[in-house]
Amino acid sequence: MPFGIDNTDFTVLAGLVLAVLLYVKRNSIKELLMSDDGDITAVSSGNRDIAQVVTENNKNYLVLYASQTGTAEDYAKKFSKELVAKFNLNVMCADVENYDFESLNDVPVIVSIFISTYGEGDFPDGAVNFEDFICNAEAGALSNLRYNMFGLGNSTYEFFNGAAKKAEKNLSAAGATRLGKLGEADDGAGTTDEDYMAWKDSILEVLKDELHLDEQEAKFTSQFQYSVLETITDSVSLGEPSVHYLPSHELNRNADGIQLGPFDLSQPFIAPIVKSRELFSSNDRNCIHSEFDLSGSNIKYSTGDHLAVWPSNPLEKVEQFLSIFNLDPETIFDLKPLDPTVKVPFPTPTTIGAAIKHYLEITGPVSRQLFSSLIQFAPNADVKDKLTLLSKDKDQFAVEITSKYFNIADALHYLSDGVKWDTVPVQFLVESVPQMTPRYYSISSSSLTEKQTVHVTSIVENFPNPELPDAPPVVGVTTNLLRNIQLAQNNVNIAETNLPVHYDLNGPRNLLANYKLPVHVRRSNFRLPSNPSTPVIMIGPGTGVAPFRGFIRERVAFLESQKKGGNNVSLGKHLLFYGSRNTDDFLYQDEWPEYAKKLDGSFEMVVAHSRLPNTKKVYVQDKLKDCEDQVFEMINDGAFIYVCGDAKGMAKGVSTALVGILSRGKSISTDDATELIKMLKTSGRYQEDVW
């Protein structure tokens, strides 16, 4: 051995040298370990004990969220950032799905809970364990817990903010102490953001007193280490929906090269659109029928489920965003969490252009909360004053920003007269602009007739800005993408059309070439009764008819299979109330008579047109009243009622009409009839899929 030392001494010395090297290089090694492309989560022990994680990470405030579509998550993160910026708190913001709560009573800090209501007063899918724990907690089991809560719901549903109210009731029964009022956001009234702002302001005052906080001028502090890279490699995302689709990641495939799941919100399936067509014959409106092929994916759906479609932003909106912030789309950057409880919001490293095109919700409405956060980056004193005023005055904000349908780039361009906001850090945009989320569509096909194909029916959002006639039209992100695909797929030269926005249809690294989009299926409780002889009343104007097309196709397939088997099955009455403006936008007009023939008279369709020339406007609720005797008889015979479509006007009008029908038919008061409708909803005989 060298230097005259024996094997044992050499082993000990080598171990010491290795230990010193590991210590000196600990940060590099930690960074290497943190760069796992699985879920891009910072170093974590995988510990699900909520109290232990809070304590181990020295957190002095906890924010929990239970989110179905990402809205509750978005507001929870906004609230967390404000606590950090204004009070320098060390906040942990966490999804309830990722933790166990047996130790919740031992959490040594105040907890804010953001919870959305899904369906008929239900908790979000990912909150099953959280719901089970709080609903079964014994009296006094949470006597140490101090919390506040913000619920997100829709007042057009019977059980408005039902999940938050249920959580609050059970936490209180277990001895927890609520600080401040229960916040209730109302998406049905379109006031979610203002509801949040009002609740947040009141809660911050409570927290100041409880925690003896001194408010400081809000200053952005990033949760990530931001670094710029030089070259694009196979591990750099160019907008792929998940890391599974990066060239550096070996995606599981079957023998035919088809992607293998499971496919969900964290990893969608790249589905070919095998067919698409225009459904309207109108000159100024469009509705696209799209058929997604799920062959080989093992994705199963049930009639009545939803298809989540993952969009990208229009090229025009991307360029507008890049311009106002003076950003270079080619810049390659990486993000590393500075806190082990924080997760990078999308695949990194990536480029600025890819992040804006695929990962950030840049076309949505602007919140006053974002305005207040942007004050520190105002390009000059005049703009700073404008921002400050608008962030504090909700009425003026509504007039100058919301009513004009401004997105963030529109608003900032308007306020600064085109002066660039080039001092806004990329980290701020990543952490403050909401993440792009999939859009959910009621499936209009039947899993019995289209086992491997999912049909989606979408009206294209494209209308003139009512406050700014000379401005570009107001457009929906996903519906215009589907229209771009429909035109290209049917050999229409897009360059020769008058489309308001255009898209990169090939996607990152040509992942979406040949008309593909990322999708996954979301389960729904919107189901036909299991007994085919049960009568069914369906009410769905516009694209609200989509799931009912699936329902009727389901019954056609069922009846045909029974006849082939020699079974004589009698279907219950299936009565569909459908509404459209006129015959130009009568969806699937040619199909309904064929279904009626195949269903041997058990299917009837009642149509209401609201904009026929020289004719009184007629809506589905009017037709319900016209068919009052038949509707009442069907309800008495145990009919299931399904309502799909607009929440604000139609769903309320339908409910009012049905209350009147029951009141008159049973000779009872309106209040008693209203209670009957509530009972039908509770029992599942009255189901709504409204937005």
C-alpha positions in Angstrom: 0.0 0.0 0.0 1.2 3.6 -0.6 2.8 5.6 2.2 3.2 2.3 4.2 -0.4 2.2 5.5 -2.3 -1.1 5.7 -5.6 -2.0 4.1 -7.7 -1.1 7.2 -6.0 2.3 7.5 -6.5 3.0 3.8 -10.2 2.1 4.0 -10.8 4.4 6.9 -8.9 7.2 5.2 -10.8 6.8 2.0 -14.0 6.9 3.9 -13.0 10.1 5.6 -12.1 11.7 2.2 -15.4 10.6 0.7 -17.3 12.0 3.6 -15.5 15.4 3.2 -16.2 15.4 -0.5 -19.9 14.6 0.1 -20.1 17.5 2.6 -18.3 20.0 0.3 -20.4 19.0 -2.7 -23.7 18.6 -0.7 -25.5 21.3 -2.6 -24.6 19.9 -6.0 -25.6 16.5 -5.0 -28.9 17.8 -3.6 -29.6 19.6 -6.8 -28.9 16.4 -8.7 -31.3 14.5 -6.5 -33.9 17.2 -6.9 -33.9 17.1 -10.7 -36.0 13.9 -10.9 -38.4 14.2 -13.8 -41.1 12.1 -12.1 -43.2 14.8 -10.6 -40.7 17.6 -10.3 -41.2 17.8 -6.6 -38.5 19.2 -4.3 -36.7 16.8 -2.1 -39.3 15.2 0.1 -39.3 12.3 2.6 -42.7 11.3 1.4 -44.0 11.9 4.9 -47.8 12.3 4.9 -48.1 13.3 8.5 -49.3 16.9 8.2 -48.2 18.1 11.7 -44.8 16.6 11.3 -44.2 18.1 7.9 -45.2 21.6 9.2 -42.9 21.3 12.2 -39.9 19.8 10.3 -40.0 22.6 7.8 -40.4 25.4 10.4 -43.6 26.6 9.0 -45.6 29.2 11.0 -48.7 29.1 8.8 -50.5 26.4 6.9 -52.8 26.8 3.8 -54.7 23.7 2.6 -56.7 23.4 -0.6 -59.2 20.8 -1.9 -59.6 21.6 -5.6 -61.5 19.9 -8.5 -60.5 22.0 -11.5 -57.7 24.2 -10.0 -59.6 27.2 -8.9 -59.4 26.6 -5.2 -55.7 25.8 -5.6 -55.2 29.1 -7.4 -56.8 31.1 -4.7 -54.9 29.2 -2.0 -51.6 30.1 -3.6 -52.7 33.7 -4.0 -53.5 33.9 -0.3 -50.2 32.2 0.7 -48.1 34.6 -1.4 -49.9 37.6 0.2 -49.1 36.2 3.7 -45.5 36.0 2.7 -45.3 39.3 0.9 -47.1 41.4 3.6 -46.2 39.6 6.8 -43.0 37.6 6.0 -44.7 34.4 7.2 -43.1 31.1 6.4 -46.2 29.5 4.7 -46.8 26.0 3.6 -49.4 25.6 0.9 -50.5 22.0 0.3 -53.1 19.9 -1.5 -55.1 17.8 1.0 -54.7 14.8 -1.3 -51.0 14.6 -0.4 -51.4 14.3 3.4 -53.0 12.4 6.2 -54.7 14.3 8.9 -54.7 12.2 12.0 -52.3 14.7 13.5 -54.3 17.8 12.4 -55.0 18.7 16.1 -51.2 18.8 16.7 -50.5 21.3 13.9 -49.0 24.2 15.9 -50.1 27.0 13.5 -53.3 28.6 12.2 -54.7 26.8 9.1 -56.5 28.4 6.2 -58.7 25.9 4.1 -59.8 26.6 0.6 -62.4 24.0 -0.6 -64.4 23.8 -3.8 -67.8 22.2 -4.1 -68.3 19.6 -6.8 -71.6 18.3 -8.1 -74.4 18.2 -5.5 -72.5 19.5 -2.5 -69.7 17.0 -2.8 -66.0 17.4 -1.9 -63.5 17.3 -4.7 -62.3 13.9 -5.8 -58.9 14.4 -4.2 -60.3 15.3 -0.8 -61.8 11.9 0.0 -59.4 11.2 2.9 -59.7 14.7 4.3 -63.5 14.5 4.2 -63.5 11.1 5.8 -61.2 12.3 8.6 -63.1 15.5 9.6 -66.6 13.9 9.2 -65.6 11.1 11.6 -63.6 13.1 14.1 -64.9 12.8 17.6 -66.1 15.7 19.7 -63.1 17.5 21.1 -60.7 15.7 18.8 -59.7 19.0 17.1 -59.9 21.4 20.1 -56.4 22.8 19.4 -57.1 23.6 15.8 -57.6 27.3 14.8 -58.7 27.8 11.2 -60.4 30.0 8.7 -62.1 28.8 5.5 -62.9 30.0 2.0 -65.4 28.0 0.0 -65.8 28.1 -3.8 -69.2 27.2 -5.2 -72.1 28.1 -7.5 -75.4 29.5 -6.2 -77.3 28.0 -9.1 -76.8 24.6 -7.5 -79.0 23.4 -4.7 -76.2 22.8 -2.3 -74.3 26.1 -2.7 -70.8 25.8 -1.2 -72.0 22.5 0.3 -68.5 21.1 0.7 -67.2 24.1 2.7 -70.4 24.2 4.8 -70.1 20.5 5.6 -66.4 20.9 6.4 -67.1 23.8 8.7 -69.9 22.0 10.5 -67.8 18.9 11.2 -64.7 20.9 12.2 -66.9 22.8 14.7 -68.4 19.6 16.0 -64.9 18.3 16.6 -64.0 21.4 18.7 -62.0 23.4 16.2 -62.2 27.2 16.4 -63.0 29.2 13.3 -61.4 32.6 13.1 -63.4 35.2 11.1 -66.3 34.5 8.8 -66.8 31.6 6.4 -66.0 32.9 2.9 -68.4 31.8 0.1 -67.4 32.5 -3.5 -70.3 32.4 -6.0 -69.3 31.5 -9.5 -72.9 31.5 -10.5 -73.1 35.3 -9.9 -69.6 35.8 -11.5 -68.3 37.3 -8.2 -65.7 34.7 -7.2 -62.8 37.2 -7.3 -64.6 39.9 -5.4 -65.9 37.4 -2.9 -62.4 36.3 -2.3 -61.0 39.9 -1.9 -63.7 40.8 0.6 -63.1 37.6 2.7 -59.3 38.0 2.4 -59.3 41.6 3.7 -61.4 40.7 6.7 -59.3 37.6 7.5 -56.0 39.5 7.3 -57.3 41.9 9.9 -58.2 38.9 12.2 -54.8 37.4 11.6 -53.0 40.7 12.5 -54.7 40.6 15.9 -54.2 36.9 16.5 -50.6 36.7 15.4 -49.6 40.3 16.3 -48.4 40.9 12.8 -46.9 44.1 11.4 -47.8 44.7 7.8 -45.0 45.7 5.5 -45.0 46.9 1.9 -45.7 44.0 -0.3 -42.5 42.8 -1.9 -42.3 39.8 -4.2 -40.1 36.9 -2.9 -39.7 34.0 -5.3 -40.1 30.4 -4.1 -37.7 29.2 -6.7 -34.1 29.6 -7.8 -34.2 30.8 -11.4 -31.4 30.0 -13.7 -30.8 30.5 -17.5 -29.5 27.6 -19.6 -27.6 27.8 -22.8 -28.8 24.9 -24.9 -32.0 22.9 -25.5 -31.5 19.2 -24.7 -33.8 16.3 -24.6 -34.7 17.1 -21.0 -35.9 20.6 -21.8 -39.6 20.9 -22.2 -40.9 22.7 -25.2 -44.5 22.6 -23.9 -45.2 18.9 -23.5 -48.2 18.4 -21.2 -46.1 16.3 -18.7 -42.5 15.1 -18.4 -43.6 11.7 -19.6 -43.5 13.1 -23.2 -40.0 14.5 -23.1 -37.5 12.7 -25.3 -35.4 12.0 -22.2 -38.2 10.1 -20.6 -39.0 6.6 -21.8 -42.8 6.6 -22.1 -44.4 3.2 -21.5 -45.9 1.9 -24.7 -47.6 -1.3 -25.8 -46.4 -3.5 -28.7 -48.2 -1.3 -31.2 -46.5 1.8 -29.9 -49.5 3.2 -28.1 -49.0 5.2 -24.9 -49.8 3.3 -21.7 -51.5 5.1 -18.8 -52.9 5.6 -16.4 -54.0 8.9 -17.9 -55.3 11.6 -15.7 -54.8 15.3 -14.8 -51.0 14.6 -14.3 -50.5 12.7 -17.5 -53.1 13.1 -20.4 -53.4 10.9 -23.4 -52.4 12.3 -26.7 -55.6 11.5 -28.7 -56.0 11.8 -32.4 -59.1 13.7 -33.6 -60.3 11.3 -36.2 -63.2 13.4 -37.4 -64.6 16.9 -36.9 -67.3 18.9 -38.6 -69.2 22.2 -38.3 -72.7 21.8 -36.9 -74.2 25.3 -37.5 -75.3 26.7 -40.8 -75.1 30.2 -39.3 -72.9 32.9 -40.9 -71.7 34.3 -37.6 -71.6 31.5 -35.1 -69.9 28.1 -35.1 -70.3 24.8 -33.2 -67.7 22.0 -33.7 -68.3 18.3 -33.4 -65.0 16.6 -32.6 -64.4 12.8 -32.3 -61.3 11.7 -30.2 -59.9 8.2 -30.7 -58.9 6.5 -27.4 -57.9 3.2 -29.1 -55.1 1.4 -27.2 -55.1 3.7 -24.3 -57.2 1.5 -21.9 -59.2 4.7 -21.1 -62.8 3.7 -20.3 -65.6 6.2 -20.1 -69.3 6.0 -19.1 -72.1 7.8 -20.9 -72.5 11.1 -19.1 -68.8 11.6 -18.2 -66.7 14.6 -19.2 -63.7 14.8 -21.5 -60.9 17.1 -20.4 -59.2 18.8 -23.3 -55.8 20.5 -22.8 -55.4 23.6 -25.0 -52.5 25.9 -25.9 -52.7 29.6 -26.1 -53.3 31.4 -29.5 -50.2 32.7 -31.2 -51.6 36.2 -31.2 -52.1 36.2 -27.5 -48.7 34.7 -26.9 -47.0 37.4 -28.9 -49.0 40.1 -27.1 -47.9 38.8 -23.7 -44.2 38.5 -24.8 -44.4 42.1 -26.1 -45.8 43.8 -23.0 -43.2 42.2 -20.7 -40.4 42.5 -23.3 -39.6 38.8 -23.0 -37.4 36.6 -25.3 -39.3 33.4 -26.1 -36.0 31.6 -26.8 -34.7 32.0 -23.3 -34.2 28.6 -21.7 -34.7 28.6 -17.9 -34.9 26.3 -15.0 -36.6 26.5 -11.6 -35.5 24.8 -8.4 -37.7 25.1 -5.3 -36.1 26.9 -2.4 -38.6 25.1 0.0 -39.0 21.3 0.1 -42.8 21.7 0.4 -43.1 23.6 -2.9 -43.6 22.0 -6.3 -42.6 23.5 -9.6 -45.9 24.2 -11.4 -45.0 22.8 -14.8 -42.2 20.8 -16.5 -38.8 22.5 -16.3 -36.3 23.3 -17.7 -38.3 24.9 -20.5 -38.3 28.1 -22.6 -40.2 31.3 -21.9 -42.1 30.9 -25.1 -43.2 27.4 -24.3 -44.2 28.4 -20.8 -46.4 31.2 -22.1 -47.9 29.2 -25.0 -48.6 26.0 -23.0 -48.5 26.5 -19.3 -49.8 29.9 -18.3 -53.5 31.1 -18.4 -52.7 34.4 -20.2 -56.1 34.9 -21.8 -58.3 34.8 -18.8 -59.8 37.8 -16.9 -57.5 39.8 -14.6 -58.0 39.9 -10.8 -57.6 42.9 -8.6 -55.3 40.8 -6.5 -52.9 40.6 -9.4 -53.1 44.3 -9.8 -52.1 44.9 -6.2 -49.1 42.6 -6.6 -48.0 44.4 -9.8 -47.8 47.8 -8.2 -44.2 47.2 -7.1 -43.2 46.7 -10.8 -45.1 49.7 -12.3 -42.9 51.3 -15.1 -43.5 54.8 -13.8 -45.2 56.8 -11.0 -48.4 57.6 -13.0 -49.0 53.9 -13.7 -48.3 53.0 -10.1 -51.0 55.5 -9.0 -53.5 54.0 -11.5 -52.7 50.5 -10.3 -53.1 51.4 -6.7 -56.4 53.1 -7.3 -57.9 50.2 -9.3 -56.6 47.5 -6.9 -58.6 49.2 -4.1 -61.7 50.2 -5.9 -63.8 47.2 -7.1 -66.4 49.3 -8.9 -63.8 51.3 -10.9 -61.9 48.1 -11.6 -65.1 46.5 -13.0 -65.7 49.5 -15.3 -62.1 49.9 -16.6 -60.9 46.3 -16.7 -63.5 43.6 -16.3 -66.2 45.1 -18.5 -63.7 45.4 -21.3 -62.8 41.7 -21.2 -59.2 42.6 -20.7 -56.6 39.8 -20.2 -53.4 40.7 -18.3 -51.5 42.0 -21.4 -54.5 44.0 -22.6 -54.9 45.6 -19.1 -51.2 46.5 -18.7 -51.0 47.9 -22.3 -54.0 50.0 -21.6 -52.7 51.3 -18.3 -49.2 52.1 -19.4 -50.1 53.3 -23.0 -47.9 50.6 -24.4 -44.8 51.2 -22.1 -43.1 47.9 -21.5 -43.3 46.2 -18.1 -39.8 44.8 -18.5 -38.9 44.8 -14.8 -41.4 42.1 -13.9 -39.4 39.0 -13.1 -40.1 35.7 -14.9 -40.5 34.1 -11.5 -43.3 36.5 -10.6 -45.2 35.7 -13.8 -44.7 31.9 -13.3 -46.0 32.2 -9.7 -48.7 34.8 -10.2 -50.4 34.1 -13.5 -52.7 31.1 -13.1 -51.7 27.8 -14.7 -53.3 26.7 -17.9 -56.0 24.1 -17.0 -57.9 21.6 -19.1 -61.4 22.5 -20.3 -64.2 20.0 -19.5 -66.9 19.0 -22.0 -69.9 16.8 -21.5 -69.4 13.7 -23.7 -72.0 13.5 -26.5 -71.4 9.9 -27.4 -72.4 6.6 -25.8 -69.9 4.2 -24.4 -72.1 1.4 -25.8 -72.0 2.6 -29.4 -68.6 4.3 -29.4 -66.4 2.3 -27.1 -63.1 3.8 -28.3 -64.3 7.1 -29.5 -65.4 10.2 -27.5 -67.6 12.9 -29.1 -67.4 16.5 -27.9 -69.8 19.3 -28.9 -68.5 22.8 -28.4 -69.9 26.2 -29.4 -67.0 28.5 -30.5 -66.6 31.5 -28.2 -66.0 34.4 -30.5 -68.0 37.7 -30.1 -67.3 41.4 -30.5 -66.1 43.2 -27.4 -69.2 45.1 -26.2 -67.2 48.0 -24.7 -64.5 48.3 -27.4 -66.0 47.7 -30.8 -62.7 48.3 -32.6 -60.8 45.8 -30.4 -60.2 42.2 -31.3 -63.1 39.9 -30.6 -63.4 38.1 -27.3 -62.4 34.4 -27.9 -62.4 31.2 -26.0 -59.1 29.3 -26.0 -60.1 25.7 -26.5 -63.2 26.2 -28.7 -61.2 28.3 -31.2 -58.4 25.7 -31.2 -61.0 23.0 -32.1 -62.3 25.2 -34.9 -58.8 25.7 -36.2 -58.4 21.9 -36.3 -61.8 21.3 -37.8 -61.0 23.7 -40.7 -57.5 22.3 -41.3 -58.7 18.7 -41.1 -61.4 19.4 -43.7 -58.8 20.9 -46.1 -59.8 24.6 -45.6 -56.9 26.9 -46.1 -56.7 28.7 -42.7 -54.7 31.5 -44.2 -57.7 32.4 -46.4 -60.2 32.4 -43.5 -61.1 35.3 -41.2 -60.2 33.5 -38.0 -59.7 35.7 -35.0 -56.8 33.6 -33.6 -54.4 30.9 -34.8 -52.5 28.1 -33.2 -49.5 25.9 -33.5 -51.3 22.7 -34.4 -48.2 20.6 -34.5 -47.4 21.2 -30.8 -44.0 20.8 -29.0 -41.6 18.5 -31.0 -44.6 17.7 -33.4 -46.3 15.8 -30.5 -49.7 17.0 -31.7 -49.2 16.7 -35.5 -52.0 15.2 -37.5 -54.7 16.7 -35.3 -54.0 15.4 -31.8 -54.7 16.9 -28.4 -54.0 15.9 -24.8 -57.1 14.6 -23.1 -58.3 12.6 -20.1 -61.7 11.5 -18.8 -63.3 12.9 -15.7 -66.0 10.7 -14.1 -69.4 12.2 -13.5 -72.5 11.2 -11.6 -74.7 12.2 -14.5 -76.1 8.8 -15.3 -79.2 7.3 -16.8 -81.3 5.2 -14.3 -80.2 1.6 -14.2 -83.8 0.4 -14.8 -84.6 1.1 -18.5 -88.3 1.3 -17.8 -87.8 4.4 -15.6 -89.1 7.5 -17.3 -86.6 10.2 -18.0 -87.0 14.0 -18.5 -84.0 15.7 -20.1 -83.7 19.5 -20.4 -80.7 20.8 -22.4 -80.7 23.9 -24.6 -77.7 24.6 -26.8 -74.7 22.4 -26.2 -76.5 21.3 -23.0 -78.0 18.7 -25.3 -74.6 17.0 -25.6 -74.9 14.4 -22.8 -78.5 13.7 -23.9 -77.4 12.8 -27.3 -75.1 10.3 -25.5 -78.1 9.1 -23.4 -80.3 8.5 -26.4 -77.6 6.7 -28.3 -77.1 4.6 -25.2 -80.8 3.6 -25.2 -80.8 2.9 -28.9 -77.8 0.5 -28.5 -79.4 -1.1 -25.5 -82.7 -1.7 -27.2 -81.0 -3.1 -30.3 -78.9 -5.5 -28.3 -82.0 -6.7 -26.3 -83.9 -7.3 -29.6 -81.0 -9.3 -31.0 -81.1 -11.4 -27.8 -84.8 -12.1 -28.2 -85.7 -10.0 -25.2 -88.9 -7.9 -25.2 -87.9 -4.9 -23.2 -90.2 -1.9 -22.7 -88.4 1.4 -22.3 -89.8 4.2 -20.1 -90.8 7.5 -21.7 -87.7 9.6 -22.6 -88.7 13.2 -23.0 -86.1 15.7 -24.2 -86.6 19.5 -24.1 -84.1 21.2 -26.4 -83.7 24.8 -27.1 -81.8 26.7 -29.9 -82.0 30.1 -31.4 -83.4 28.9 -34.8 -83.0 26.2 -37.3 -79.5 27.4 -38.2 -78.1 26.2 -34.9 -80.4 23.2 -34.3 -77.8 20.7 -33.1 -77.8 17.2 -34.7 -81.1 18.0 -36.3 -81.0 15.1 -38.7 -80.3 12.5 -36.0 -83.2 12.9 -33.6 -85.9 11.6 -36.0 -83.8 8.4 -36.6 -83.5 7.9 -32.8 -87.3 8.3 -32.4 -87.9 5.5 -35.0 -85.4 3.1 -33.4 -86.8 3.7 -29.9 -90.3 2.7 -31.0 -92.1 5.8 -29.7 -90.4 5.9 -26.3 -88.4 9.0 -27.2 -90.0 12.4 -27.8 -88.3 15.7 -28.4 -89.8 19.1 -27.7 -88.0 22.0 -29.4 -88.0 25.7 -28.3 -86.7 28.4 -30.6 -85.8 31.7 -29.1 -85.0 33.8 -32.1 -87.3 33.0 -35.0 -88.2 36.0 -37.1 -91.5 37.7 -36.1 -92.1 35.2 -33.4 -92.2 35.4 -29.6 -89.1 34.1 -27.9 -89.7 30.6 -26.5 -87.3 28.8 -24.0 -87.2 25.3 -22.6 -88.8 26.4 -19.4 -91.8 27.7 -21.4 -92.1 24.3 -23.2 -92.1 22.6 -19.8 -95.2 24.6 -18.8 -96.8 23.8 -22.2 -96.3 20.1 -21.4 -97.2 20.4 -17.8 -99.6 17.5 -17.5 -97.2 15.1 -19.2 -94.2 16.3 -17.1 -96.2 16.0 -13.9 -97.4 12.5 -14.7 -93.9 11.4 -15.5 -92.5 12.8 -12.2 -95.3 11.1 -10.3 -94.3 7.8 -12.1 -90.8 8.2 -10.7 -89.1 10.0 -13.6 -85.5 11.0 -13.3 -84.9 14.7 -14.3 -81.6 15.9 -15.9 -80.7 19.5 -16.6 -77.6 20.5 -18.6 -76.4 23.9 -19.8 -76.4 27.5 -18.6 -76.5 27.9 -14.9 -77.4 31.5 -14.5 -80.6 31.7 -16.4 -81.8 28.4 -17.8 -81.2 26.2 -14.8 -83.0 28.6 -12.4 -85.8 29.0 -14.9 -86.2 25.3 -15.2 -86.3 24.8 -11.5 -88.9 27.5 -11.1 -91.0 25.9 -13.8 -90.8 22.5 -12.2 -91.7 23.9 -8.8 -94.8 25.5 -10.4 -95.8 22.2 -12.1 -95.5 20.3 -8.8 -97.3 23.0 -6.9 -100.3 23.0 -9.2 -100.3 19.3 -9.8 -100.3 18.3 -6.2 -102.3 21.4 -5.0 -99.5 22.3 -2.5 -97.7 25.6 -1.7 -94.7 26.8 -3.6 -92.5 26.3 -0.5 -93.7 22.7 -0.3 -93.0 22.1 -4.0 -89.6 23.6 -3.6 -88.9 21.1 -0.8 -90.0 18.3 -3.1 -87.5 19.5 -5.7 -84.8 19.5 -3.0 -85.7 15.9 -2.1 -85.4 14.9 -5.7 -82.0 16.4 -5.9 -80.8 14.8 -2.7 -82.1 11.4 -3.8 -80.4 11.7 -7.2 -83.6 11.8 -9.2 -82.9 15.5 -10.2 -79.4 15.9 -11.6 -77.7 19.0 -12.9 -74.6 19.5 -15.1 -74.6 23.2 -15.4 -71.9 25.9 -15.9 
